[in-house]
Amino acid sequence: MPPYVNTCRFVGHVPRYRDDRSALPTPSPLRPPRPREIAVSTSVTTPVLHVWDGERDLGAARLSWQDGRITAVESAEGTPEYSLIPGLIDTHVHLDASAAPGADWLTWPIITPAAERSLHVLAHTRRAAAAGITTLRDLSGSDVQYAVARALEAGLVPGPRLLVNGPVGMTAGHGDLFTPPHYPHRPPVADSPDECRKLVRQWARAGADGIKIYTSGGVLSMGDKVGWRNQTDAEIAATVDEAHALGMLVAAHTHSAEGVDIALRFEVDSLEHGTGIEERHWETLIERNVPIAPTLLINDAIADRRIPVSDEAAEKARAVVIERDANFTGAAAAGVRFVLGTDANGVMVRFGDQLEELRLMKTAFSWSSERALIAGTSDAADAVRLTGTTGRLKAGLGADFLVVRGKPWQDIETLRPENLVAVVARGELVAGALPL
């Protein structure tokens, strides 16, 4: 029995309220797994469960897996007590924040040594997995996140799948302005087309899965405006060209209509936030099937000051939310593609709040529960090129799934922490207990 294969048992419902950020989950104690729960290389089969495979209701079935891969999903007779759905996929997170209470989210990353930060990054990934998010994409990576991603991929620690995008931005751009102006230790920036190409290549060498660019200013960055241009057309063209030449997806942070124009002109692969989408963008977005991570919860929380933020950030967020609310409903109705992406960093949005984000998406976009769940599973997998890896329950894909009470594809309101029975990520039980 590998000594590191421990699992978390849910120890009761911890309430989550959008207007009370102090209601935080208490990390569950680890317990030794029972023999049937640790079967990393042994074939395991669930009891009869009601299966939703990421696209459709399969009814009563059993799922088998071995060596981290699903080997079969077979129809069965019976009246299941629980349901089975794919693990959730958050396409937009930031893991490099303190996982301990009380730390200042802005200063902690720049004064804490990388070796120490890596442990907090890992803690965030495990909390996310225990809450049902079995795949994460960090959109502002560094060597810290790459190290954790490699450790998870190697199976050194049970946890979720982790993709990491390297950021390419300018001096005084959104990514640069999280660090105070005179602080000497700063993340890399690129201020010419050649510097952009070089930084893309450096991120590729470090192990990046993709690249992140900025086509507008941001909300939480210090001293900029949402409408600021970030980099020249020549710089953005060089970044996108180099990333695509190296087989990497490009995600574009944007909060403005002009930023959307730029992102579409240079054919990025996803829009992050996307609050400046206007009706004139719909046709191109639909034709190219560009996924958008709407990050609803965090912008609402900042705008309403449900979390401690500066006056500047709250004012910017209120303007972003007004523009977003005016644009998103029509875009969704027209068929623009939205997928789960929260901007979670463990502070403004906790790992586990992804369940609430899906409920907000259902309401904001007038979706069915099943459409919302697709956005957090199979379509999110497609958006980050994991179609052949995860996001669906079928033979050959990764064993990433949730056992839950209720049928969340029929009623997304039932997808809540207290209704999680078990979470399996990469074929290993990471939370709860598998039903017998």
N, C-alpha and C positions, 0 to 999 in steps of 0.2 A: 504494500500500500504506500504510494508516494506520500511523504509526510506533509507536503504543501497543499494537498487537495482538501481544503477546508471549505465549508459552505456556511451561508448565513441563514438563520431562521428568522422569519418575521416574528416580531414580539408584540404585535398589537398595532392598532391603527393610530398613526400620528396625523392629526388633521392638518390639511393644507388650505389656507384661505388666501385669495389673491390680495386681500387688504391687510394681511397680517404676516409679514415676512419673518416674524419671530417664531412661528410654528415650524420648527425645523425637525427633520427626522433624526432620531437617535440611531447611530450605527448599531446594527444588530450584532450580538456576540457570535463569534465563530464557534462551530461545534464540529467534532469529528464526524465524517460522513458514515452512513451505514453502508455495508458492502455493496448493496445493489445500486447505491447512488454514485459511486466513484468510478463506475465502469468506463474508464478512459479508452481502453483497448479491447474491452469485452462488448459483445453485442447486447444492446438493451432495447426492450420493447415496452412502450407505455401500455397501461390498461386502455380500455375502450374510452375514447374521448370524442367530443364533438369538434371536428377539425375545420378550420377556415385556413386555406393554404396561402393566403396573400392576395388572392384574386376572387376566390369563390368558396362557397360553403360545400364541403365534401360530406357532411353528415357524420355518422358514427364511424370511427376508424381507429386503427392503431398505427403508431409511428415507431419505426426501429432505427437505431443508429449505432455506428461503431467507428472508432478512430476519428471522432469529430465530424463524421459525415452521415447524413441521412441515407439509409439503405433501402427503406421501403415505407410507403404510406398505403395501407391496405384497408379496405372497407371491412366493417365488422358489425355484428349484431349486438344490440344492447341499448340501454338508456343511460347515456353518460351523465355523470354528476358534474364534470368539469369540461371546459373547452380548451382547445389548443390553437394558438396563433403564432405566426413568426415573431421573432424578437424585433423590437423597434430600431429604427435607424435614424440618428440625428445627423444631418448633413452639415451642421454649422455649430461648432462648440469652440470654447477656448479653455484648455485644461491648465494653463500655467498660472494658477492662482492658489492661494493658500487653502488647504482643505481643513485647517484648524480654525475654530471660531475666534473672532476678535481682531484678526489681522487687517490692515488697511489694504484694500484690493489694488490700489494704484501704486503704492510704494513697495509692497512686498516682493513682486517679481524682480525689481531692479536692485534690491539690497540683499536678496537671499542667494546663497551659492547654488550653482546648478545641480550639484549632487543632492542637496537637500530638496530642491524644487522637484526633482524627478520622483521623489517619494510621494509628494503631494499630488503630482500628476497621476501617478499610479492609483492613489487613493480615490481620486475623482473617477477614474475609469471603473474601478470596482464598485463604487456607489452607483454609478450609472447602470452597470450591468445588473446589480441587485434590484434596481428599480424597473428592469425590463428593457433597457436600452442596450442592445447587444452589439451594436456597431456605432462608432463615433467618427466624425471627421473634424479634426482640429484645423482651423483656418488661419492660424498664425503661429506656425511651428518653428522650432529651433532644435538644436541637438538634444535638448532635454526630452521633447516629445518623441523624437526619432528613437532615442534609446528605449523609452518605455514601449513604443510600438514594436520594436525588435524583440524585447523581452516577452511581450504578450504573444507575438507570432511564434516564438520558439517554445511556448508553453511553459516558461519558467514560473509564471504566476497565472492562475485562472483569471479570466477576465474577458472583456469584449474585444472585437476587432477594432483596430485603430488605424485610420488613414490620417496623414498629416500633409498639409499644404504649406509650402514655403512662401512668405510674403515678399513682394517686390514693390516697393513704394519709394517716394521721393523724400528728400530733406524737407521738413516742415509739412509733410503730408499726414494723412490720418493715422497711419501706422507709426510714424515717427513721434507724434505729439502725445503719446501716452507717457513719454519720458520727459522730465523737466528740461528746459532748454540748455542749462549749463551742466547737466549731469554728464560725466565723461563716458560712462559705459552704456552704449546704445546698441540697439539692433541694427543690422546693416540696411543701408539705403542705396538707391541707384539713381544717378542724376544725368544720365546720357543714354542713348540707345546701346552703346557698347557696354556700359556698366549694367544695364538691364540684362543683356544677354549673359554677361559673366555671372551675375547673381543667380539667374535661372540655372545655369550650369553648375554652380556651386551647390544649390539646393538639390539638384538631381544627383550630384555626387554624394551628398549627405544622406540620400534615401527618400527624398520627398516623393509623395504620390501625386502631387499636383502643385499648382502655383496660385497664389491669391494676388489680385491687383486691386487698385482703388481708382474709381472714376468720379468720386466726389469726396467731400469732407465727411466728417462723422459726428456722432452725438456725444460720446464720452471723451474724445480726444480734446486736449486742452488748447484753447486759443484759436482754433480754426472755425470756419463756417461750413455748414452742410453743403452750400452751393459752390465751394471752392473747387476749381479744377485740380486734379491730382495727376501730375505728369503730362507731358506733351503727347500729341498723337504719335510722333516718331518713337518715343520711349515705349508707349503702350504697344504699338505695332511690333517692336522688337521683342518685347516680353512674350506676347502671345505667339508670335512666329517661332521663337526659340522653344517655348514650352511645348507647343504642338509638334515641333520637329523631334522632340525627345519623348513624345508619347504621353505627355501629361495634360490633364484637364486644367482649364483656367477658370477660376471663380472670381467674379467681379463684385466687390463691395460698391454699392451705389444707393444714394438717397435722393437723387435729383433726376429730372427729366433729361437734362443734358448728359448726365452720367449714364443713363440708359442708352441714349443715342450713341455715345462713345463705345459702350460695351457691345452693342449690337453691330456697330460699324466694323469692329475688329473681331467679331465672331467668337466671343467668349462662350464658355460652356455652361455657365450658370450665373444667375444674378443673386446676390446676397442682400437681403432687405428689400430692394426693388421698389421703395416707396414712391419713386418718381414716375412709375409706369403711367403712361397716358394712352388714351384710346388709339392714337396713331401708331403705338408700338404693338398693338395686339396682333395684327396680321403677321408680322415678322416673328414674334414670340411663338405663335401657334404653328406657323409653317416650319420653324426650326425645332419646335418642341423643347424650348429652353426651360429648364426647371428654375423655380424661384423659391428661395427660403425666406418666408415672410417675417420671421422673428417677431411675432405679435406680442407675446407676453412681456418681453424685456422693454420694448418701447412704451407699452402701457404703464409698466411699473415705474419707469424713469419719469415719464410725463406726469404721472399722478403723485410722484415723490413717495411712493410706498417703500422705497429704499433710499438710503442716504446718498445724495448726489449734489453736485454744485448747482447754483442757480443757472449757470450757463448751460449745463447739460439738460436740466429740466426744461428750460425754454426751447432748446433745440428739439428735444423729444416731442414737446407739445406740437410744434410746427410739423414735425415728421408724421405724427399720428393723424393730424387733420388732413394732410395730403394723402396719406395712406388710405384712410377710411373713404375718401372721395374716389379713390382710384381702384381699389382692390375688388370691390363687389362686382363691378361691371366686368373687370378683367376675368375673374373666375367664371362668371356666367357665360362669357364669350368662349371659354375653353382654354384660357391661359393656364399653364401648368404650375401648380404649387406643390412643394414637398416639405416634409418636416425638417425644419432648421430653426433652432431656438436662440443661438448666441449664448447658450448657457456657459457660465464660468464658475458655478458653485456659489456665487455671491448674489448677483442680481437675479439670475435664474438658477435654481438648484438642479442638480442632477436627480431626476425623478419628476420634475415639473414638465417634462416632455408630454406626459399624459394629459396635463391641463392644456398644453399648447394644441394638441390634437382636438380637444373639445372646442377651443377658441376658433380653430380653423373651420370646423364644421359649422359653427354659428356665423362667422364672418363671411364665409363663401357660400352659405346656404346649401351645404353638401348633405348627403346622406351619411350615416355613420360608417357605412362600408367605404364610401369614397374617401372619408377622412383617414380610415385605417389603411387603405391602399397607399395614401400619401406618406404614411409613416413606416411602410414595410416594402412592398414590391416596387413601387414607383421610386421611392427613395433609393433603393438598391440600384435600380436602372440609372438613376441620375448620377451616381458616383462610380459607375462601371463595375458593379458587383452583381450583375444579373446572374452570372454563373457561379456565384459564391454563396449568397445569402438573400434574405428578403422573401423567400417562398419556402413552402414545405413540400419538397419533392426529392426523390432519390437523386443522390449525387451532390446536392448542395450541403452547406454547412449546417450542423445541428445547432441552430440558434432559435430557441422557441420559448414561449411562455405558456404555462398551464394556469388558467384563470377561471374564476367563477363568473357566470354570465356568458353572454354572447355579444362581445363588443362590436362586432360587425353589424349587429342589429341595433344596438344601443351603446354608443360610445361612452355614455355616462357611467357604464359599469366598469370601464377600464380605470380603476383606481387602485392605489397601493394596497388597501385592505382586501382587494379581490385577487391579488397575485398569490398563487399557490406555490409555484416553482418557476425558476428561471434557469434555463440551460444555455450556455454560451460556449461555442467551440466544442460542443459535446460534453462539457462538464457542468455539473450542477453548481451554480454560484449563489443561489438564494432559495429559501423555502425547502420543501420536501416533496419529492415525487409521490403522487398518489399510488397506493398499492393496488 
